Amino acid sequence: MKIGCIGLGRMGSGMAANIRKAGHEVIVFNRTPAKAAPLAALGAKVATRIADACQVEAVITMLANDEAVREVVYGDGGVLASLPKGAVHISSSTISVALAEQLAADHDQAGQGFVAAPVFGRPDAAAAAKLFVVAAGRPETIGTVNPVFAAIGQRTFVVAERPEAANLVKLSGNFLIASVIETLGEAMLSRAHGDEKLPPQVKNTVTVCNANRLTRRTGAVCAAPIVCWPSKRKSFTASGVARGRSWPCPGPSSGCSG
Ligand SMILES: NC(=O)c1ccc[n+]([C@@H]2O[C@H](COP(=O)([O-])OP(=O)(O)OC[C@H]3O[C@@H](n4cnc5c(N)ncnc54)[C@H](OP(=O)(O)O)[C@@H]3O)[C@@H](O)[C@H]2O)c1
């Protein structure tokens, strides 16, 4: 296949390299051009404009966040304006459900395919083609881009036909991981110092900091930590976080109330 790879950060560089190593024709684009050099050494073409990386059957974006994806897709000469009809945008960045929904609708209207395919796995897994891909989109569209998933991951989970469902699964997975880290952290702190001896500031700060960091990342599920943390906390340490119910939500999207 002829595949465009946009975003050559810690994750995207490994993914693009593995797509190339799997024998596909690859055109890469990165905002900071120097990061494309290792890909050129593998035989990828280096595009100087996003539009040039979109003259392909499928383009995969692996960018920092919603803002970066919006800029690359909706900007002048961006993915939406440049991808040929019938070609597919694979969005692998960890983005909000709302943006994925918007991307699906806009690509559909432009006659382009759209698959949301966020991934689980760290940059070392991306480099080793060991990612877990969570994919959602029309079955025929996913069928078209399966060779891309085979090149970057050890397993692909197709979760739904509506693309944004994959982003919900990814964000929920991140929430689960963060919850486990939070719980283990509190357990170790409590074990080391004795729960009753911890000053209230510490007891409250640990959870509120993590909940806030998490809500900033997830957006779509940002109500969850605020609602569920207090009940979990009751059986564990102080009740201070219960007051967190009335804290303003620091999530990135206006969907915070949900
Ligand atoms: N790191 C992980 O462990 C991990 C695991 C799973 C999923 N993810 C997700 O994968 C995505 C990429 O993560 P990463 O670790 O590869 O991040 P990263 O190393 O920071 O790379 C971010 C990429 O986005 C590009 N970018 C940022 N803002 C941009 C803009 N406004 N316009 C154009 N390009 C822009 C960067 O370009 P420049 O090089 O020019 O800065 C870079 O290519 C994120 O959504 C992340 O949540 C990460």
The ligand as an SDF file (V2000), in Angstrom:
LIG
                    3D

 48 52  0  0  0  0  0  0  0  0999 V2000
    4.1250    8.0190   24.6050 N   0  0  0  0  0  0  0  0  0  0  0  0
    3.3270    7.0230   24.9650 C   0  0  0  0  0  0  0  0  0  0  0  0
    3.6540    6.1890   25.8270 O   0  0  0  0  0  0  0  0  0  0  0  0
    1.9900    6.8510   24.3030 C   0  0  0  0  0  0  0  0  0  0  0  0
    1.3290    5.6100   24.3900 C   0  0  0  0  0  0  0  0  0  0  0  0
    0.1010    5.4550   23.7250 C   0  0  0  0  0  0  0  0  0  0  0  0
   -0.4670    6.5230   23.0450 C   0  0  0  0  0  0  0  0  0  0  0  0
    0.1930    7.7240   23.0200 N   0  0  0  0  0  0  0  0  0  0  0  0
   -0.4300    8.8190   22.2790 C   0  0  0  0  0  0  0  0  0  0  0  0
    0.2330    8.9380   21.0290 O   0  0  0  0  0  0  0  0  0  0  0  0
    0.2260   10.3110   20.6020 C   0  0  0  0  0  0  0  0  0  0  0  0
    1.6620   10.7370   20.2980 C   0  0  0  0  0  0  0  0  0  0  0  0
    2.4320   10.5730   21.4790 O   0  0  0  0  0  0  0  0  0  0  0  0
    4.0230   10.7000   21.4650 P   0  0  0  0  0  0  0  0  0  0  0  0
    4.4820   10.1060   22.7510 O   0  0  0  0  0  0  0  0  0  0  0  0
    4.5610   10.1970   20.1770 O   0  0  0  0  0  0  0  0  0  0  0  0
    4.1750   12.2840   21.5420 O   0  0  0  0  0  0  0  0  0  0  0  0
    5.4270   13.1750   21.0580 P   0  0  0  0  0  0  0  0  0  0  0  0
    6.6840   12.3950   21.0880 O   0  0  0  0  0  0  0  0  0  0  0  0
    5.3320   14.4140   21.8630 O   0  0  0  0  0  0  0  0  0  0  0  0
    5.0810   13.5120   19.5290 O   0  0  0  0  0  0  0  0  0  0  0  0
    4.0350   14.3830   19.2150 C   0  0  0  0  0  0  0  0  0  0  0  0
    3.9630   14.5530   17.7110 C   0  0  0  0  0  0  0  0  0  0  0  0
    2.9230   15.5010   17.4210 O   0  0  0  0  0  0  0  0  0  0  0  0
    3.4790   16.5500   16.6280 C   0  0  0  0  0  0  0  0  0  0  0  0
    2.7590   17.7860   16.9050 N   0  0  0  0  0  0  0  0  0  0  0  0
    2.4650   18.3270   18.1060 C   0  0  0  0  0  0  0  0  0  0  0  0
    1.7660   19.4700   17.9490 N   0  0  0  0  0  0  0  0  0  0  0  0
    1.6390   19.6660   16.6120 C   0  0  0  0  0  0  0  0  0  0  0  0
    1.0210   20.6590   15.8160 C   0  0  0  0  0  0  0  0  0  0  0  0
    0.3680   21.6860   16.3830 N   0  0  0  0  0  0  0  0  0  0  0  0
    1.0730   20.5440   14.4740 N   0  0  0  0  0  0  0  0  0  0  0  0
    1.7260   19.4930   13.8970 C   0  0  0  0  0  0  0  0  0  0  0  0
    2.3350   18.5120   14.5940 N   0  0  0  0  0  0  0  0  0  0  0  0
    2.2830   18.5950   15.9390 C   0  0  0  0  0  0  0  0  0  0  0  0
    4.9270   16.6160   17.0300 C   0  0  0  0  0  0  0  0  0  0  0  0
    5.6720   17.3060   16.0590 O   0  0  0  0  0  0  0  0  0  0  0  0
    7.1100   17.9290   16.4430 P   0  0  0  0  0  0  0  0  0  0  0  0
    8.0950   16.8040   16.3280 O   0  0  0  0  0  0  0  0  0  0  0  0
    7.3110   19.0080   15.4410 O   0  0  0  0  0  0  0  0  0  0  0  0
    6.9960   18.4500   17.8580 O   0  0  0  0  0  0  0  0  0  0  0  0
    5.2510   15.1190   17.0990 C   0  0  0  0  0  0  0  0  0  0  0  0
    5.4160   14.5880   15.8110 O   0  0  0  0  0  0  0  0  0  0  0  0
   -0.4300   11.1010   21.7270 C   0  0  0  0  0  0  0  0  0  0  0  0
   -1.7820   11.3010   21.3970 O   0  0  0  0  0  0  0  0  0  0  0  0
   -0.2930   10.1880   22.9260 C   0  0  0  0  0  0  0  0  0  0  0  0
   -1.2860   10.3990   23.8980 O   0  0  0  0  0  0  0  0  0  0  0  0
    1.4140    7.9140   23.6030 C   0  0  0  0  0  0  0  0  0  0  0  0
  1  2  1  0
  2  3  2  0
  2  4  1  0
  4  5  1  0
  4 48  2  0
  5  6  2  0
  6  7  1  0
  7  8  2  0
  8  9  1  0
  8 48  1  0
  9 10  1  0
  9 46  1  0
 10 11  1  0
 11 12  1  0
 11 44  1  0
 12 13  1  0
 13 14  1  0
 14 15  2  0
 14 16  1  0
 14 17  1  0
 17 18  1  0
 18 19  2  0
 18 20  1  0
 18 21  1  0
 21 22  1  0
 22 23  1  0
 23 24  1  0
 23 42  1  0
 24 25  1  0
 25 26  1  0
 25 36  1  0
 26 27  1  0
 26 35  1  0
 27 28  2  0
 28 29  1  0
 29 30  1  0
 29 35  2  0
 30 31  1  0
 30 32  2  0
 32 33  1  0
 33 34  2  0
 34 35  1  0
 36 37  1  0
 36 42  1  0
 37 38  1  0
 38 39  2  0
 38 40  1  0
 38 41  1  0
 42 43  1  0
 44 45  1  0
 44 46  1  0
 46 47  1  0
M  CHG  2   8   1  16  -1
M  END
$$$$
